[in-house]
Amino acid sequence: MPLTQPRSASASPRTNWGLIALIIAFVAVAVIATLSRQRPRTAFSAAAKPTEGTAMKLPPVPSYTVRRTTQPIKIDGALDEPAWGRIKPIAFILHDASRPPRVKTEAKLCWDDKHLYVAFWCEDKDIFNTYTKRDEPLYEQDVAEIFINPSGDLVNYYELEVSPRNVIWDGKIYNPEGAAVKSTRYDPKWNCAGLMTAVHLDGTLDDHTDVDRMWSVEMAIPFASIAKTPADGEEWRANLYRIDRGKPDEFYCWSQTQGRGQTPSFHVPARLGRLVFSK
């Protein structure tokens, strides 16, 4: 008995330690399995939903010299004045520059003492915009646009749109956060006094059964309605846009507004290009 009692007493601890070791091993396996399941979900979620703040390298905003014209420009949409023929065109790209645009878009600008003149030339196989009243949501269909920020503060700017039907959307924008978010304020009640626009069509408007060729826009924007007449060498900030609805919809601009694969948005004032007025 004296020899067997110690062995009998020590048997219980050996049994308990083995059970504890088994439990620890089971818990460790469960934790590892749980972590291995969680990592892919976390990584996938972060990759699948990039934020607007994701660091993406964009090229420097472009600069364009707006030449002064001494020749008259008739606002008829045709772009056949000699003045337009001597002006360097701006070629448009996709909002994220991810691939070549489906169709060609160009713009030209010039100025005189009273007006900033803007011309758009838009290749288009299906020209349409059914809105007929000022400040209706023209951007839901085919449209050409310009944002103008004379002060260069990148917060307060004007938006002017013209549709192939020669309907206008014009308004003031207040954008303190630099993105189309809740704090952005749109004021379509503001009208650009004295604004003149005209459109020329090479095709049939709102007929989806045929193949169209192009439409062009001329705008004469009075300096008195947005700022004072600029001085020689003065710089404004601006961007030019076009929406071509189709399969798929495409969003074009002069200055790239988003990184590759990001959702289209034109209200990115930090990406407004530079207009330099010159004699």
C-alpha positions in Angstrom: 0.0 0.0 0.0 2.7 2.6 0.8 4.2 2.0 -2.6 1.0 2.1 -4.6 -0.6 5.2 -2.9 1.7 7.8 -4.4 1.3 6.3 -7.9 -2.5 6.5 -7.4 -2.3 10.1 -6.2 -0.2 11.3 -9.1 -2.4 9.6 -11.8 -5.1 12.3 -11.4 -2.8 15.3 -12.3 -1.5 13.5 -15.4 -5.1 12.9 -16.6 -6.1 16.6 -16.0 -3.0 18.0 -17.8 -3.8 15.9 -20.8 -7.3 17.1 -20.9 -6.2 20.7 -20.6 -3.7 20.3 -23.3 -6.4 18.8 -25.6 -8.7 21.8 -24.9 -5.9 24.3 -25.6 -5.1 22.5 -28.9 -8.8 22.6 -29.9 -9.1 26.3 -29.1 -5.9 27.1 -31.0 -7.2 25.3 -34.1 -10.5 27.1 -33.9 -8.9 30.5 -33.6 -6.6 29.9 -36.5 -9.5 28.7 -38.6 -11.5 31.7 -37.7 -8.7 34.1 -38.6 -8.0 32.4 -41.9 -11.6 32.8 -42.8 -11.7 36.5 -41.8 -8.6 37.7 -43.7 -9.9 37.1 -47.3 -13.2 38.9 -46.4 -11.4 41.9 -45.1 -9.0 42.1 -48.0 -11.7 41.7 -50.5 -13.9 44.3 -49.0 -11.2 46.9 -49.0 -10.2 46.2 -52.6 -13.8 46.0 -53.9 -14.9 49.4 -52.5 -12.1 52.0 -52.9 -12.9 55.4 -51.4 -12.9 58.7 -53.1 -9.8 59.5 -51.1 -7.8 56.6 -52.5 -4.4 58.0 -53.6 -4.2 57.9 -57.3 -1.6 59.7 -59.3 -3.3 62.0 -61.9 -1.4 64.2 -64.4 -1.0 67.9 -63.8 -4.1 69.9 -64.9 -3.7 71.1 -68.5 -3.3 74.7 -69.6 -4.8 76.4 -72.6 -4.1 79.8 -74.1 -7.3 81.6 -74.9 -6.5 83.9 -77.9 -8.1 87.2 -78.4 -10.1 87.6 -81.6 -10.6 90.8 -83.6 -13.0 89.1 -86.1 -16.7 88.8 -85.4 -18.2 85.4 -84.5 -21.8 84.7 -85.5 -23.5 82.5 -82.9 -25.1 80.0 -85.2 -23.5 76.7 -84.2 -21.8 76.2 -87.5 -18.1 77.0 -86.5 -17.3 78.2 -90.0 -15.9 81.7 -89.0 -12.3 82.3 -90.0 -11.5 83.0 -86.3 -12.3 79.4 -85.3 -10.0 78.0 -88.1 -6.9 79.6 -86.5 -7.6 78.4 -83.0 -5.9 75.3 -81.6 -8.5 72.6 -80.6 -8.8 70.9 -77.2 -9.1 67.1 -77.5 -11.3 65.3 -74.9 -10.5 62.2 -73.0 -12.5 59.8 -70.8 -13.1 61.0 -67.3 -10.5 58.4 -66.0 -8.4 58.2 -69.2 -8.8 54.4 -69.0 -9.2 53.9 -72.7 -9.7 56.0 -75.9 -13.2 57.7 -76.2 -15.8 56.0 -78.3 -16.3 59.1 -80.4 -14.3 62.3 -81.0 -14.9 65.6 -79.1 -13.1 68.9 -79.5 -13.5 72.4 -78.1 -12.1 75.8 -78.9 -12.1 79.1 -77.0 -11.4 82.7 -77.8 -12.4 86.1 -76.4 -12.9 89.8 -77.1 -13.8 92.8 -74.9 -17.3 91.5 -74.0 -17.5 87.7 -74.4 -15.8 84.4 -73.8 -16.6 82.3 -76.9 -16.7 78.5 -76.5 -17.2 76.0 -79.3 -17.8 72.3 -79.1 -17.6 69.7 -81.9 -19.1 66.4 -81.0 -19.1 63.3 -83.2 -22.3 61.4 -82.4 -24.0 58.4 -84.0 -27.2 58.9 -82.1 -28.0 62.5 -81.2 -30.7 63.0 -78.7 -31.9 65.1 -75.8 -35.7 65.3 -75.3 -35.7 68.1 -72.6 -37.2 71.4 -73.8 -37.1 73.7 -70.8 -34.3 75.7 -69.3 -32.6 74.1 -66.3 -34.2 70.7 -66.8 -31.7 67.8 -66.2 -30.0 67.9 -69.5 -27.1 65.9 -68.2 -29.3 62.8 -68.2 -28.9 62.7 -72.0 -26.5 64.1 -74.6 -25.0 67.4 -73.5 -21.9 69.7 -73.7 -20.7 71.6 -70.6 -18.3 74.1 -69.2 -17.4 74.9 -65.6 -15.8 78.4 -65.1 -14.0 79.6 -62.0 -12.8 83.1 -62.7 -11.6 83.7 -59.1 -9.5 80.6 -59.1 -10.7 79.7 -55.5 -11.8 76.2 -56.6 -14.9 76.6 -54.5 -17.3 78.9 -56.3 -17.9 78.3 -60.0 -20.4 78.5 -62.8 -21.8 75.6 -64.7 -23.3 76.1 -68.2 -24.7 73.3 -70.3 -26.1 73.2 -73.9 -28.0 70.2 -75.3 -28.3 69.3 -79.0 -31.7 70.9 -78.9 -30.1 74.1 -77.8 -31.7 74.0 -74.4 -29.6 75.6 -71.5 -28.8 74.6 -68.0 -27.0 77.3 -66.1 -26.3 77.8 -62.4 -23.9 78.7 -59.7 -22.1 76.0 -57.7 -20.7 76.2 -54.2 -18.3 73.3 -53.6 -16.3 73.7 -50.4 -15.2 70.1 -50.1 -14.1 69.6 -53.6 -16.4 66.7 -54.5 -20.0 66.1 -55.3 -21.2 65.6 -51.7 -23.9 66.8 -49.5 -22.2 70.1 -48.8 -22.2 71.0 -52.5 -24.8 73.6 -53.3 -26.4 74.0 -56.8 -28.3 77.1 -57.7 -30.0 76.7 -61.1 -32.1 79.8 -60.4 -29.1 81.8 -61.5 -29.3 82.6 -65.2 -26.3 83.9 -67.2 -27.7 87.2 -68.4 -27.0 87.8 -72.1 -25.8 84.3 -72.8 -26.1 83.4 -76.5 -26.0 79.8 -77.7 -26.7 78.0 -81.0 -26.4 74.4 -82.2 -25.8 72.8 -85.6 -26.8 69.2 -86.3 -25.5 66.8 -89.0 -28.1 64.1 -88.3 -31.6 63.8 -87.0 -32.4 64.7 -83.4 -34.1 62.0 -81.2 -34.3 59.4 -84.0 -32.7 56.2 -82.8 -33.3 54.3 -86.1 -30.7 56.1 -88.2 -27.0 56.9 -87.9 -26.1 60.5 -87.2 -22.7 62.2 -87.7 -22.1 65.2 -85.4 -23.4 68.2 -83.6 -21.7 71.4 -82.7 -22.3 74.2 -80.2 -21.3 77.9 -80.1 -21.6 79.9 -76.8 -21.0 83.6 -76.2 -20.7 84.1 -72.5 -20.8 87.8 -71.4 -17.9 88.6 -69.0 -20.3 91.1 -67.3 -22.4 88.1 -66.1 -19.6 86.1 -64.4 -16.6 88.5 -63.9 -14.9 91.5 -65.3 -13.2 91.3 -68.7 -9.8 89.6 -68.1 -6.5 91.3 -68.5 -3.8 90.0 -70.9 -2.1 87.1 -69.1 -4.8 86.6 -66.5 -5.6 83.0 -65.5 -9.0 81.5 -64.8 -9.8 77.9 -63.9 -12.2 75.9 -66.0 -13.0 72.5 -67.4 -14.9 71.3 -70.4 -17.1 68.2 -70.6 -19.4 66.2 -72.7 -21.8 63.3 -71.9 -22.5 60.9 -74.7 -25.3 58.5 -73.7 -25.2 55.1 -75.3 -24.1 51.5 -74.5 -22.2 52.3 -72.3 -22.6 55.9 -71.4 -19.3 57.8 -71.7 -18.2 60.9 -69.8 -15.5 63.1 -71.6 -13.5 66.0 -70.3 -10.5 68.2 -71.1 -8.8 67.8 -67.7 -9.0 64.2 -66.2 -11.3 64.2 -63.2 -10.9 60.6 -61.8 -8.4 57.8 -61.4 -8.7 54.7 -63.5 -11.9 52.8 -62.8 -13.5 55.5 -60.5 -17.1 56.5 -60.9 -17.5 59.5 -63.2 -17.9 62.9 -61.5 -17.3 66.3 -63.1 -17.6 68.3 -59.8 -13.9 68.0 -58.9 -12.8 71.7 -58.8 -9.2 70.7 -58.0 -9.0 69.3 -61.5 -10.1 72.5 -63.3 -7.7 73.3 -66.0 -6.0 76.6 -66.5 -7.3 79.2 -69.0 -4.7 81.9 -69.8 -6.0 84.9 -71.6 -3.7 86.3 -74.3 -3.8 89.0 -76.9 
